[in-house]
């Protein structure tokens, strides 16, 4: 399945089992030449506190706390495959239990709205060694560049750089350097943003553990928060990503970030272990 082009292989652990070494499985199944090919592996598991639990592994096998595009697809799978047929749903993640609203058409979910919760703004919890709670327009020296970055966590860490034009030099040249910079003890997702208007921006992301992806839901949410904190965007904004658009809102009343976007099932198959 994919959410705005951010594609993962999903395994239904209500019915299936996976090997003990999920890291090795994630690496193998994500390989776009010798595996299925994906940005990573997501396990859909039973939960004692929600309708289902999501565990997400990047293409390099590392486990991440959350995936905004992934959780929309998990909700779609849970609804479409009869695990929990309800339009208001809860999914357990490494970043807590999140509430989702599903929009089915003819018995299949097309769009999902996710309450992504409150952004984490304390540097120590993002985590980053950059100063500020959160760091806003803070200097980060990467190679021969002095960047002005803003850092937010949406359950996983993000480093946002506003640029005049988003291009490969930023994403593929600077992105990997930011991901592994010493300022980010758990590595970081690097977003590069071109503001179109106060209600619209263009975004590309270098995801930790996966490289550039077609979309990043938690990243888009982090950018929506960063846009408000830097005075560049409004609280309701449309994000244009290579794989599609996401609608975002950072609520002034509740401080929660809401994301609405597509969820698409592409195919099902059997993995020959």
C-alpha positions as CSV (number, residue, x, y, z in Angstrom):
1,X,0.0,0.0,0.0
2,X,1.0,3.6,-0.3
3,X,0.0,7.0,1.1
4,X,0.8,9.7,-1.5
5,X,3.5,7.5,-3.0
6,X,5.2,6.6,0.4
7,X,5.0,2.8,-0.1
8,X,5.4,0.0,2.4
9,X,4.9,-3.7,2.5
10,X,2.2,-4.6,5.1
11,X,1.8,-7.9,6.9
12,X,-1.4,-8.8,8.7
13,X,-0.3,-10.4,12.0
14,X,-3.9,-11.1,12.9
15,X,-3.4,-14.0,10.5
16,X,0.2,-14.3,9.6
17,X,3.6,-14.7,11.4
18,X,7.0,-13.2,10.6
19,X,10.5,-14.4,11.5
20,X,12.0,-13.4,14.8
21,X,14.6,-11.2,12.9
22,X,12.2,-8.5,11.6
23,X,15.2,-6.3,10.8
24,X,16.6,-8.8,8.3
25,X,13.1,-9.3,6.8
26,X,12.6,-5.6,6.4
27,X,15.9,-5.1,4.5
28,X,15.2,-8.1,2.2
29,X,11.6,-7.3,1.4
30,X,12.2,-3.6,0.9
31,X,15.0,-4.1,-1.7
32,X,13.6,-2.8,-5.0
33,X,15.8,-5.2,-7.1
34,X,15.6,-8.5,-5.2
35,X,12.7,-8.0,-2.9
36,X,9.2,-6.6,-3.2
37,X,10.5,-3.1,-3.2
38,X,9.3,-0.4,-0.7
39,X,10.2,2.3,1.7
40,X,10.0,-0.2,4.5
41,X,7.9,-2.9,6.3
42,X,4.9,-2.3,8.5
43,X,3.4,-4.9,10.7
44,X,-0.4,-4.7,11.6
45,X,-0.7,-6.4,14.9
46,X,-3.5,-7.0,17.6
47,X,-3.5,-4.4,20.3
48,X,-4.9,-4.5,23.9
49,X,-5.5,-0.7,23.9
50,X,-6.6,0.1,20.3
51,X,-8.2,-1.4,17.2
52,X,-4.7,-2.5,16.0
53,X,-1.0,-1.8,16.5
54,X,1.4,-0.6,13.9
55,X,5.1,-1.4,14.0
56,X,7.2,0.3,11.3
57,X,10.6,-0.6,9.9
58,X,12.6,1.5,7.5
59,X,14.3,0.0,4.4
60,X,17.6,-0.3,6.3
61,X,15.9,-2.4,9.0
62,X,15.8,0.2,11.7
63,X,12.5,0.6,13.6
64,X,10.9,4.0,13.7
65,X,8.3,5.3,16.1
66,X,5.7,6.5,13.6
67,X,4.8,6.9,10.0
68,X,2.0,9.3,9.1
69,X,1.4,7.9,5.6
70,X,1.8,4.4,7.0
71,X,-0.9,4.8,9.7
72,X,-3.5,5.9,7.2
73,X,-2.8,2.7,5.2
74,X,-3.0,0.6,8.4
75,X,-6.4,2.1,9.1
76,X,-7.6,1.4,5.5
77,X,-6.4,-2.2,5.8
78,X,-8.1,-2.7,9.1
79,X,-11.4,-1.4,7.8
80,X,-11.3,-2.9,4.3
81,X,-10.3,-6.3,5.5
82,X,-12.9,-6.5,8.2
83,X,-10.7,-6.4,11.3
84,X,-12.5,-3.3,12.6
85,X,-15.2,-1.8,10.4
86,X,-15.6,1.6,11.9
87,X,-15.2,5.1,10.7
88,X,-13.6,6.3,13.9
89,X,-10.6,4.2,14.8
90,X,-7.6,4.1,17.1
91,X,-4.2,2.7,16.2
92,X,-1.4,2.0,18.7
93,X,2.1,3.2,17.5
94,X,5.5,3.7,19.0
95,X,4.5,7.4,19.5
96,X,1.3,6.5,21.4
97,X,-2.3,5.7,20.4
98,X,-3.6,7.9,17.6
99,X,-7.3,8.6,16.6
100,X,-8.3,8.4,12.9
101,X,-11.4,9.3,10.9
102,X,-11.9,7.2,7.8
103,X,-13.8,8.2,4.7
104,X,-15.0,5.1,2.8
105,X,-16.5,5.0,-0.6
106,X,-18.4,1.9,-1.8
107,X,-17.1,-0.1,1.2
108,X,-13.4,0.9,0.7
109,X,-11.5,3.6,2.4
110,X,-10.1,6.4,0.1
111,X,-9.0,9.1,2.5
112,X,-8.1,9.2,6.2
113,X,-7.8,12.0,8.7
114,X,-5.3,11.4,11.5
115,X,-5.0,13.3,14.8
116,X,-1.2,13.2,14.9
117,X,-1.2,14.7,18.5
118,X,0.7,17.6,19.9
119,X,4.2,18.3,18.4
120,X,7.1,17.7,20.7
121,X,9.0,21.0,21.0
122,X,11.6,20.4,23.7
123,X,15.1,19.9,22.2
124,X,16.0,17.0,24.6
125,X,12.9,15.1,23.6
126,X,13.2,15.7,19.8
127,X,16.1,14.8,20.4
128,X,18.7,17.4,19.2
129,X,21.6,19.2,20.8
130,X,20.7,22.4,19.0
131,X,19.5,25.1,21.4
132,X,15.9,26.3,21.8
133,X,12.6,24.6,22.7
134,X,12.2,24.0,19.9
135,X,15.2,25.3,17.8
136,X,13.7,27.8,15.4
137,X,15.8,29.3,12.6
138,X,18.9,27.9,14.4
139,X,22.2,27.7,12.7
140,X,23.4,24.2,11.7
141,X,26.8,23.9,9.9
142,X,26.7,21.0,7.4
143,X,29.8,20.6,5.2
144,X,30.5,24.1,3.7
145,X,26.9,25.3,4.3
146,X,25.5,27.4,7.2
147,X,21.8,26.4,7.4
148,X,18.9,27.9,9.3
149,X,16.9,25.0,10.5
150,X,13.8,24.4,12.7
151,X,13.5,21.1,14.6
152,X,10.2,19.4,15.6
153,X,9.3,15.9,16.7
154,X,6.0,14.3,15.8
155,X,7.0,11.2,17.7
156,X,10.0,11.0,15.4
157,X,12.6,13.7,14.8
158,X,12.5,16.2,11.9
159,X,14.9,19.0,10.8
160,X,13.3,21.5,8.4
161,X,15.1,23.9,6.1
162,X,13.2,26.5,4.1
163,X,14.9,27.1,0.7
164,X,14.2,29.2,-2.4
165,X,13.9,26.2,-4.6
166,X,13.7,22.5,-3.6
167,X,16.1,20.5,-5.8
168,X,18.2,17.3,-5.9
169,X,21.3,19.2,-4.6
170,X,19.4,19.9,-1.4
171,X,17.7,16.5,-1.0
172,X,20.4,14.1,-2.1
173,X,23.4,16.3,-1.3
174,X,22.6,17.9,2.0
175,X,19.9,15.5,3.2
176,X,22.2,12.6,4.0
177,X,24.6,14.9,5.9
178,X,21.8,16.3,8.0
179,X,20.4,12.8,8.8
180,X,23.7,11.7,10.4
181,X,24.8,15.0,11.8
182,X,26.1,14.8,15.4
183,X,23.4,17.3,16.5
184,X,20.9,14.5,16.2
185,X,21.7,11.5,18.4
186,X,19.0,9.3,16.9
187,X,19.6,10.6,13.4
188,X,16.8,12.8,11.8
189,X,14.5,13.2,8.9
190,X,15.5,16.2,6.7
191,X,12.8,18.2,5.0
192,X,13.4,20.9,2.4
193,X,10.6,23.4,1.9
194,X,9.7,25.9,-0.8
195,X,6.9,28.2,0.4
196,X,4.4,29.0,-2.4
197,X,2.0,31.1,-0.2
198,X,1.0,31.3,3.4
199,X,-1.4,28.4,2.8
200,X,0.7,26.2,0.5
201,X,4.2,24.7,0.3
202,X,6.3,22.3,-1.8
203,X,8.2,19.7,0.1
204,X,10.8,16.9,-0.4
205,X,12.2,14.8,2.3
206,X,15.3,12.7,3.0
207,X,14.0,10.1,5.5
208,X,16.4,8.5,8.0
209,X,16.9,4.9,7.1
210,X,15.2,5.1,3.7
211,X,16.6,8.0,1.7
212,X,14.2,10.2,-0.4
213,X,10.6,9.0,-0.3
214,X,7.6,10.2,-2.3
215,X,6.0,11.6,0.8
216,X,6.4,11.8,4.6
217,X,3.3,12.3,6.7
218,X,5.0,13.1,10.0
219,X,7.4,15.3,8.1
220,X,4.6,17.3,6.6
221,X,3.0,17.7,10.0
222,X,6.4,18.9,11.4
223,X,6.7,21.4,8.5
224,X,3.2,22.7,9.2
225,X,4.3,23.5,12.8
226,X,7.6,24.9,11.7
227,X,5.8,27.2,9.2
228,X,3.7,28.7,11.9
229,X,6.7,29.1,14.3
230,X,8.8,30.9,11.7
231,X,5.9,33.0,10.5
232,X,6.0,31.6,7.0
233,X,2.6,29.8,6.8
234,X,-0.8,29.7,8.4
235,X,-2.2,27.0,10.6
236,X,-4.1,25.4,7.7
237,X,-1.9,24.5,4.8
238,X,-1.7,22.3,1.7
239,X,1.5,20.3,1.2
240,X,2.6,19.3,-2.3
241,X,4.9,16.2,-2.2
242,X,6.3,14.2,-5.1
243,X,3.7,11.5,-4.5
244,X,0.6,13.7,-3.9
245,X,-0.9,16.3,-1.6
246,X,-1.6,16.3,2.1
247,X,-4.0,18.7,4.0
248,X,-2.6,19.8,7.4
249,X,-3.9,21.8,10.3
250,X,-2.2,22.8,13.6
251,X,-5.1,23.5,15.8
252,X,-4.8,26.6,18.0
253,X,-7.5,25.3,20.3
254,X,-6.0,21.9,21.1
255,X,-2.4,22.2,19.9
256,X,-2.9,19.0,18.0
257,X,-1.9,18.5,14.3
258,X,-4.4,16.9,11.9
259,X,-3.4,15.4,8.6
260,X,-5.7,14.3,5.8
261,X,-4.6,12.3,2.8
262,X,-5.1,9.2,0.6
263,X,-4.5,5.6,1.3
264,X,-4.2,3.1,-1.5
265,X,-3.8,-0.7,-1.7
266,X,-1.8,-1.7,-4.7
267,X,-1.5,-5.5,-4.5
268,X,-1.4,-8.5,-2.3
269,X,1.1,-11.4,-2.6
270,X,3.1,-14.2,-1.0
271,X,6.7,-13.7,0.2
272,X,8.8,-16.8,-0.5
273,X,11.0,-17.0,2.6
